[in-house]
Amino acid sequence: MTDTELLEFAAKAGGYSFDGDTLRNNNTEFEYSGWNPLEDDGDAFRLAVSLGLTVVVETDMVFCRNQRSDKVFREQSKDRCASTRKAIVRAAAEIGKVMK
């Protein structure tokens, strides 16, 4: 899955749409340009909190659990922040992927 697809599905999980740069909620007319939880710690944190994801950061590995499907997403990188963001987005995208 591409990063763009991950972001689209992650946005869907949070109740938003994403068009490559802007996060939108058409019900409330909310728009947020520049949303990218793959690059922004704050965006990733808010996504994890809003979806109730469990994140465990170890010395060389990050685990993120999507409690809706019990899947665990593991990322490993020298950049623990980047690994954490990626694991969060992957877990969120899994939620969005199964939503109708």
Secondary structure, DSSP 4 states (H G I P E B T S, - for coil): --HHHHHHHHHHHTT-EE-SSEEEETTTTEEEET--TTT-HHHHHHHHHHHT-EEEE-SS-EEEEETTTTEEEEE--S-HHHHHHHHHHHHHHHHHHH--
